[in-house]
Amino acid sequence: MVVFGTRPEAIKMAPVIKALRQESSILCQVTVTAQHREMLDQVLKLFKIDPDFDLNLMKQGQTLTEITTRALCDLGEVFQRELPDLVLVHGDTTTTFVAALAAFYAQIPVGHVEAGLRTGNKYSPFPEEINRKLASVLTDLHFAPTETSKGNLLYEGVEPEKIFVTGNTVIDALLATVKPDYNFLDPHIQTILHHQGEAARMILVTTHRRENLGEPMRQIYQALHSTLELFPDTYVIFPVHKNPEVRKVVTEVLGSHSRVNLVEPMDYEPFVNLMARSHLILTDSGGIQEEAPSLGIPVLVVRDTTERPEAVEAGTISLVGTGYDNVFLELKRLLSDQNAYRNMAMTRNPYGDGFAAGRIADIIVGKTI
């Protein structure tokens, strides 16, 4: 039984579900908590996933305590009724931790896809760092995306025979979705891309992390504003998160700039195809740090920590923090130094080759749980 609750999990688990359903010896059920509802449904439709069980737990303004307790009770009921041989979870969401805990209570083995990511700071990212650490304690099969992730698990005492380095399934999903001739159905996006033309350079921006709310985001946006003034051939497309705190600061700092296009959050398919047409990306997202290098797009990560050090070491991303000076200087460097840009754009992606899901399915089939 594959369990997830958010859009990023659904994207990364979709290739795994497809691979498992191609195995004649496996009956693969899907349960969604829907801790995110609307954004999750977009991905379910795109990848043609029809959940066997939909707990529909999303409530406006829900706290971490509320989603945790509701998910634990409801998942516990599903597990006791269905008694799967293996519960498969992904990454670091509240659903991930709670599903692993509910499976443990039902004495069902757990497989953890994208296991072993760490920052070493339990509050950054919050609550994800603790979610994934707690899930690891409850996991029987650890599907680590990289050797670095495997090393983190070994350091924490996980038995080597329980860890499998597979690559990251997000690359599987990305390569199956990006198309060179993609046509954006949103007329606003299509108009922006057409109007700016080939000579202009597009910066794609996303910010949403809790720890960046308030002054950190304001400094990021001010640095972006200064960059646009310095480089008149640049423009921004910014799918703005629905969080009112994000929208307030974005509107105040960037809303009136003629080359800033604030758009609504985008579905996965048009978003990754927009990534492919970007010159560079400014983000605090974890998934984008993995995806963009496969497209040859440099990424500036506006966070103080990252659980994806492989990309920093490989040179595909640069961790720039949230202070105005550093964000501005790094944007200026990539927009003015062709060699610096080329070095980031041409670096090999350390997160995989697009065949991670097949490896995971093979391991599950061949493993006695």
C-alpha positions as CSV (number, residue, x, y, z in Angstrom):
1,M,0.0,0.0,0.0
2,V,1.4,3.3,-1.1
3,V,0.5,6.2,1.1
4,F,0.9,10.0,0.5
5,G,-0.9,13.2,1.2
6,T,0.6,16.1,-0.7
7,R,1.4,17.1,-4.3
8,P,5.2,16.6,-4.1
9,E,4.7,13.1,-2.7
10,A,2.2,12.3,-5.4
11,I,4.7,13.4,-8.1
12,K,7.5,11.4,-6.7
13,M,5.4,8.3,-6.0
14,A,3.6,8.2,-9.3
15,P,6.5,6.5,-11.1
16,V,6.7,4.0,-8.2
17,I,3.0,3.1,-8.4
18,K,3.3,2.6,-12.2
19,A,6.4,0.4,-11.7
20,L,4.7,-1.7,-9.0
21,R,1.5,-2.2,-11.0
22,Q,3.6,-3.6,-13.8
23,E,4.7,-6.4,-11.5
24,S,2.3,-9.4,-11.7
25,S,3.2,-10.6,-8.2
26,I,2.1,-7.3,-6.5
27,L,-1.3,-5.9,-5.8
28,C,-0.6,-2.2,-5.3
29,Q,-3.2,-0.2,-3.4
30,V,-3.0,3.6,-3.0
31,T,-4.2,5.6,0.0
32,V,-4.2,9.4,0.1
33,T,-4.7,11.4,3.3
34,A,-5.2,14.6,1.1
35,Q,-3.5,16.8,3.8
36,H,-3.3,19.0,0.7
37,R,-6.5,18.6,-1.4
38,E,-6.6,20.8,-4.5
39,M,-2.9,20.6,-5.3
40,L,-2.9,16.8,-4.8
41,D,-5.9,16.3,-7.1
42,Q,-4.0,18.0,-10.0
43,V,-1.3,15.4,-9.9
44,L,-3.6,12.4,-9.4
45,K,-5.4,13.5,-12.6
46,L,-2.1,14.1,-14.5
47,F,-0.7,10.6,-13.7
48,K,-4.0,8.9,-13.8
49,I,-3.9,7.6,-10.3
50,D,-7.3,6.6,-8.8
51,P,-6.8,6.1,-5.0
52,D,-8.3,3.0,-3.4
53,F,-8.8,5.0,-0.2
54,D,-9.1,8.8,0.1
55,L,-9.2,10.0,3.7
56,N,-9.9,13.7,2.6
57,L,-8.4,15.1,5.7
58,M,-7.8,18.7,4.5
59,K,-9.3,21.4,6.6
60,Q,-8.8,25.1,6.3
61,G,-6.3,26.4,8.9
62,Q,-5.5,22.9,10.2
63,T,-2.7,22.7,12.7
64,L,0.1,20.1,12.7
65,T,-1.4,18.4,15.8
66,E,-4.9,18.2,14.1
67,I,-3.6,16.7,10.9
68,T,-1.4,14.3,12.8
69,T,-4.1,12.9,15.1
70,R,-6.7,12.6,12.4
71,A,-4.4,10.9,10.0
72,L,-3.1,8.5,12.6
73,C,-6.7,7.3,13.5
74,D,-7.9,7.0,9.9
75,L,-4.8,5.3,8.5
76,G,-4.8,2.9,11.5
77,E,-8.4,1.9,10.5
78,V,-7.4,1.3,6.8
79,F,-4.3,-0.7,7.7
80,Q,-6.2,-2.9,10.2
81,R,-8.9,-3.6,7.6
82,E,-6.6,-4.2,4.6
83,L,-3.5,-5.6,6.3
84,P,-1.0,-4.8,3.5
85,D,2.3,-6.7,3.4
86,L,4.2,-3.4,3.1
87,V,3.3,0.2,3.6
88,L,5.3,2.5,1.3
89,V,5.8,6.2,2.3
90,H,7.7,9.0,0.8
91,G,10.0,11.8,2.0
92,D,9.2,14.0,5.0
93,T,5.6,15.1,5.2
94,T,3.3,14.7,8.2
95,T,1.6,12.0,6.3
96,T,4.9,10.2,5.9
97,F,5.7,10.1,9.6
98,V,2.1,9.2,10.6
99,A,1.7,6.5,8.1
100,A,4.9,4.9,9.3
101,L,3.8,5.1,12.9
102,A,0.3,3.7,12.1
103,A,2.0,0.8,10.2
104,F,4.2,0.1,13.1
105,Y,1.2,0.0,15.5
106,A,-0.3,-2.6,13.1
107,Q,3.0,-4.4,12.9
108,I,3.2,-3.9,9.1
109,P,6.7,-3.4,7.6
110,V,7.5,0.1,6.1
111,G,9.4,1.1,3.0
112,H,10.6,4.7,2.9
113,V,11.2,6.3,-0.6
114,E,13.7,9.2,-0.5
115,A,15.1,8.1,2.8
116,G,18.1,9.7,4.6
117,L,17.9,13.4,3.7
118,R,19.2,15.5,6.6
119,T,20.1,19.1,7.5
120,G,21.1,18.4,11.1
121,N,18.8,21.1,12.4
122,K,15.5,19.8,13.7
123,Y,13.7,23.1,13.1
124,S,15.0,23.6,9.5
125,P,13.1,22.7,7.5
126,F,10.1,22.5,10.0
127,P,8.5,20.1,10.5
128,E,10.1,18.0,7.7
129,E,13.5,17.3,9.3
130,I,11.9,15.6,12.3
131,N,9.2,13.9,10.1
132,R,11.8,12.1,8.0
133,K,14.0,11.2,11.0
134,L,11.1,9.7,12.9
135,A,10.0,7.8,9.8
136,S,13.5,6.3,9.5
137,V,13.3,4.8,13.0
138,L,10.1,3.0,11.9
139,T,11.4,1.9,8.4
140,D,12.4,-1.6,7.3
141,L,13.4,-0.8,3.7
142,H,15.2,2.5,3.2
143,F,15.3,3.7,-0.5
144,A,18.0,6.3,-0.4
145,P,18.3,8.6,-3.4
146,T,22.1,9.1,-3.1
147,E,25.2,7.7,-1.4
148,T,25.1,10.8,0.9
149,S,21.6,9.9,2.1
150,K,22.8,6.3,2.7
151,G,25.7,7.7,4.7
152,N,23.3,9.7,6.9
153,L,21.3,6.5,7.6
154,L,24.5,4.5,8.4
155,Y,25.6,7.2,10.8
156,E,22.3,7.0,12.6
157,G,22.7,3.2,13.0
158,V,20.6,1.8,10.2
159,E,21.7,-1.7,9.2
160,P,23.5,-1.6,5.8
161,E,21.4,-4.5,4.4
162,K,18.3,-2.4,4.8
163,I,19.5,0.5,2.7
164,F,19.2,0.7,-1.1
165,V,20.6,3.6,-3.2
166,T,18.1,4.0,-6.1
167,G,18.3,7.6,-7.4
168,N,15.4,10.0,-6.9
169,T,12.0,9.2,-8.4
170,V,11.4,12.9,-9.1
171,I,13.7,12.6,-12.1
172,D,11.6,9.7,-13.4
173,A,8.5,11.9,-13.2
174,L,10.2,15.0,-14.6
175,L,11.6,13.3,-17.7
176,A,8.2,11.7,-18.4
177,T,6.5,15.2,-18.2
178,V,8.8,17.8,-19.9
179,K,8.2,18.2,-23.6
180,P,10.1,20.4,-26.0
181,D,7.0,21.4,-27.9
182,Y,4.8,21.9,-24.8
183,N,1.9,24.3,-25.3
184,F,0.8,26.3,-22.2
185,L,-2.9,26.2,-22.0
186,D,-2.9,29.2,-19.7
187,P,-3.2,32.1,-22.1
188,H,-1.5,34.5,-19.6
189,I,1.6,32.4,-19.4
190,Q,1.7,31.9,-23.2
191,T,1.4,35.6,-23.7
192,I,4.2,36.4,-21.2
193,L,6.6,34.0,-22.9
194,H,5.7,35.2,-26.4
195,H,5.9,38.9,-25.4
196,Q,9.3,38.6,-23.8
197,G,10.8,36.8,-26.8
198,E,14.0,34.9,-27.3
199,A,16.4,37.7,-26.3
200,A,15.0,38.1,-22.8
201,R,16.1,36.0,-19.8
202,M,13.4,34.6,-17.5
203,I,13.9,34.1,-13.8
204,L,11.5,31.7,-12.3
205,V,10.8,32.3,-8.6
206,T,9.0,30.3,-5.9
207,T,9.0,30.8,-2.2
208,H,6.8,29.2,0.5
209,R,8.8,27.9,3.4
210,R,7.6,28.8,6.9
211,E,11.0,29.8,8.1
212,N,11.3,32.4,5.3
213,L,8.0,34.2,6.1
214,G,8.3,37.9,6.9
215,E,11.6,39.7,6.8
216,P,13.6,37.0,5.0
217,M,11.1,37.0,2.1
218,R,11.1,40.8,2.0
219,Q,14.9,40.8,1.6
220,I,14.8,38.2,-1.1
221,Y,12.2,40.2,-3.1
222,Q,14.1,43.4,-2.6
223,A,17.3,41.7,-4.0
224,L,15.2,40.5,-6.9
225,H,13.9,44.0,-7.5
226,S,17.4,45.4,-7.6
227,T,18.5,42.7,-10.0
228,L,15.8,43.6,-12.4
229,E,16.8,47.2,-12.4
230,L,20.4,46.3,-13.1
231,F,19.6,43.9,-15.9
232,P,16.8,45.3,-18.2
233,D,16.8,42.1,-20.4
234,T,15.5,40.0,-17.4
235,Y,12.0,39.4,-16.3
236,V,10.3,37.3,-13.6
237,I,7.5,34.8,-13.6
238,F,6.5,34.1,-10.0
239,P,3.7,31.5,-9.2
240,V,2.7,32.9,-5.8
241,H,1.9,30.6,-3.0
242,K,-1.6,31.0,-1.6
243,N,-0.3,31.8,1.9
244,P,-1.6,35.3,2.6
245,E,1.7,36.2,4.4
246,V,3.6,35.4,1.2
247,R,1.2,37.3,-1.0
248,K,1.3,40.4,1.1
249,V,5.0,40.9,1.0
250,V,5.3,39.9,-2.7
251,T,2.7,42.4,-3.7
252,E,4.3,45.2,-1.6
253,V,7.8,44.7,-3.0
254,L,7.3,43.4,-6.5
255,G,3.7,43.9,-7.4
256,S,4.2,47.1,-9.3
257,H,7.3,46.2,-11.3
258,S,6.6,46.1,-15.0
259,R,8.8,43.0,-15.6
260,V,7.4,40.9,-12.7
261,N,4.6,38.6,-13.5
262,L,2.8,37.3,-10.5
263,V,0.7,34.3,-11.4
264,E,-1.4,31.8,-9.6
265,P,0.2,28.5,-8.4
266,M,0.6,26.2,-11.4
267,D,-0.2,22.5,-12.0
268,Y,2.9,20.2,-12.1
269,E,2.9,19.7,-15.9
270,P,3.0,23.3,-17.0
271,F,5.3,24.3,-14.1
272,V,8.1,21.8,-15.0
273,N,7.8,22.8,-18.6
274,L,8.1,26.5,-17.5
275,M,11.2,25.5,-15.6
276,A,12.6,24.1,-18.8
277,R,12.3,27.5,-20.4
278,S,13.8,29.4,-17.5
279,H,17.3,31.0,-17.6
280,L,17.7,30.5,-13.8
281,I,15.6,29.7,-10.8
282,L,15.3,31.4,-7.4
283,T,13.6,29.1,-4.9
284,D,13.3,27.7,-1.4
285,S,11.7,24.5,-2.7
286,G,13.4,21.1,-2.0
287,G,12.1,19.3,-5.1
288,I,13.2,22.0,-7.5
289,Q,16.8,21.5,-6.3
290,E,16.5,18.0,-7.7
291,E,14.6,18.7,-10.8
292,A,16.2,21.8,-12.4
293,P,19.7,20.3,-12.8
294,S,18.3,17.6,-15.1
295,L,17.1,20.5,-17.3
296,G,20.4,22.4,-17.2
297,I,19.0,25.3,-15.2
298,P,21.1,26.9,-12.4
299,V,19.3,27.2,-9.1
300,L,19.8,29.7,-6.3
301,V,18.3,28.3,-3.1
302,V,17.1,31.0,-0.7
303,R,17.5,29.0,2.5
304,D,20.1,28.8,5.2
305,T,20.3,25.0,5.2
306,T,19.6,22.3,2.6
307,E,19.0,18.5,3.0
308,R,20.4,18.1,-0.6
309,P,24.1,18.8,-0.2
310,E,24.9,16.6,-3.2
311,A,23.7,19.3,-5.5
312,V,25.7,22.0,-3.7
313,E,28.8,19.8,-3.9
314,A,28.2,19.1,-7.6
315,G,27.7,22.8,-8.4
316,T,24.2,22.5,-9.8
317,I,22.7,24.7,-7.0
318,S,24.0,27.5,-4.8
319,L,22.8,28.0,-1.3
320,V,22.6,31.8,-0.9
321,G,20.6,32.3,2.3
322,T,17.9,35.0,2.6
323,G,19.9,38.2,3.2
324,Y,19.6,41.0,0.6
325,D,23.3,41.3,-0.1
326,N,24.1,37.7,-0.8
327,V,20.9,37.1,-2.9
328,F,21.6,40.2,-5.0
329,L,25.3,39.4,-5.5
330,E,24.6,35.8,-6.5
331,L,21.9,36.8,-9.0
332,K,24.3,39.5,-10.4
333,R,27.1,36.9,-10.7
334,L,25.0,34.4,-12.7
335,L,23.5,37.1,-15.0
336,S,26.8,38.8,-15.8
337,D,29.4,35.9,-15.7
338,Q,28.8,33.5,-18.6
339,N,31.4,31.1,-17.3
340,A,29.8,30.9,-13.8
341,Y,26.4,30.3,-15.4
342,R,27.8,27.7,-17.8
343,N,29.5,25.8,-15.0
344,M,26.3,25.4,-13.1
345,A,24.1,24.7,-16.1
346,M,26.4,21.9,-17.5
347,T,27.0,20.0,-14.2
348,R,25.7,16.4,-14.1
349,N,22.6,15.9,-11.9
350,P,23.6,13.8,-8.9
351,Y,20.0,12.7,-8.2
352,G,19.5,10.1,-10.8
353,D,18.9,8.8,-14.4
354,G,15.1,8.4,-14.5
355,F,15.1,4.7,-13.6
356,A,14.7,4.9,-9.8
357,A,11.1,3.6,-9.6
358,G,12.0,0.4,-11.5
359,R,14.8,-0.2,-9.1
360,I,12.5,0.2,-6.1
361,A,9.9,-2.2,-7.6
362,D,12.7,-4.8,-8.3
363,I,13.9,-4.6,-4.7
364,I,10.4,-5.0,-3.3
365,V,9.7,-8.0,-5.5
366,G,13.0,-9.7,-4.7
367,K,12.9,-8.9,-1.0
368,T,11.4,-11.1,1.7
369,I,9.7,-8.6,4.0
